[in-house]
Amino acid sequence: MQEGSDFSENLIWFIAGAALGASIALLYAPASGKTTRRFLSDKSRQSRDAVSKTSREVMDRGRELYEKGRKVAGETAELFERGRQLMEG
């Protein structure tokens, strides 16, 4: 469960850093408004892509863990049944 908590914390820090960086860029922007908007648009797209990629990785990892859990549960049920049959038999 720690892994999911780390991801959430990292995502929050990432978003906060991106917002802070964008704010500082606006305050100290030596470029024109058009150039600054393009820069912010590019950075926003990069941030969105990074979050999207991380989300896909988390989803893939969740699927792997789900399948592993199903397999372990199936094996446990089989062992339980064998043990029950040995006790009865």
VOLOGU-723993 format. One record per residue (C-alpha): residue in one letter; residue number from 1; y, x, z; chain. Coordinates in steps of 0.2 Angstrom, whole numbers. Example, Ala and Ser with C-alpha at 12.3 -4.5 7.8 and 13.67 -1.06 7.14 Angstrom:
  type  seq     c2     c1     c3  mol
     a    1    -22     62     39    A
     s    2     -5     68     36    A
This chain:
  type  seq     c2     c1     c3  mol
     m    1      0      0      0    A
     q    2     11     15      3    A
     e    3     11     18    -16    A
     g    4     20      2    -20    A
     s    5     32      4     -6    A
     d    6     37     22    -13    A
     f    7     39     14    -31    A
     s    8     51      1    -24    A
     e    9     61     13    -14    A
     n   10     62     25    -29    A
     l   11     67     11    -41    A
     i   12     81      6    -29    A
     w   13     87     24    -28    A
     f   14     86     26    -47    A
     i   15     97     10    -49    A
     a   16    109     15    -36    A
     g   17    111     32    -44    A
     a   18    113     25    -61    A
     a   19    127     13    -55    A
     l   20    136     27    -46    A
     g   21    135     38    -61    A
     a   22    142     25    -72    A
     s   23    156     21    -60    A
     i   24    161     40    -59    A
     a   25    160     41    -78    A
     l   26    172     27    -79    A
     l   27    184     34    -67    A
     y   28    184     51    -75    A
     a   29    181     47    -93    A
     p   30    192     58   -104    A
     a   31    185     48   -119    A
     s   32    192     33   -128    A
     g   33    186     15   -123    A
     k   34    175     14   -138    A
     t   35    167     31   -134    A
     t   36    165     26   -116    A
     r   37    157     10   -120    A
     r   38    145     18   -132    A
     f   39    140     31   -118    A
     l   40    138     17   -105    A
     s   41    127      7   -118    A
     d   42    116     22   -121    A
     k   43    114     26   -103    A
     s   44    110      8    -99    A
     r   45     97      7   -113    A
     q   46     89     24   -106    A
     s   47     89     16    -89    A
     r   48     81      0    -95    A
     d   49     68     10   -105    A
     a   50     64     20    -90    A
     v   51     62      5    -79    A
     s   52     51     -3    -92    A
     k   53     40     12    -94    A
     t   54     38     13    -75    A
     s   55     34     -5    -74    A
     r   56     20     -4    -87    A
     e   57     13     11    -78    A
     v   58     12      1    -62    A
     m   59      5    -14    -70    A
     d   60     -9     -3    -78    A
     r   61    -13      5    -61    A
     g   62    -14    -12    -53    A
     r   63    -26    -18    -67    A
     e   64    -37     -2    -63    A
     l   65    -37     -5    -45    A
     y   66    -41    -24    -47    A
     e   67    -56    -19    -58    A
     k   68    -62     -6    -46    A
     g   69    -60    -19    -32    A
     r   70    -71    -31    -42    A
     k   71    -84    -18    -45    A
     v   72    -85    -13    -26    A
     a   73    -86    -32    -21    A
     g   74   -100    -35    -33    A
     e   75   -109    -20    -27    A
     t   76   -106    -25     -9    A
     a   77   -113    -42    -12    A
     e   78   -129    -35    -20    A
     l   79   -132    -24     -5    A
     f   80   -129    -38      7    A
     e   81   -142    -49     -3    A
     r   82   -154    -35     -3    A
     g   83   -152    -32     16    A
     r   84   -154    -51     19    A
     q   85   -170    -51      8    A
     l   86   -177    -36     18    A
     m   87   -173    -45     35    A
     e   88   -182    -61     29    A
     g   89   -196    -53     20    A
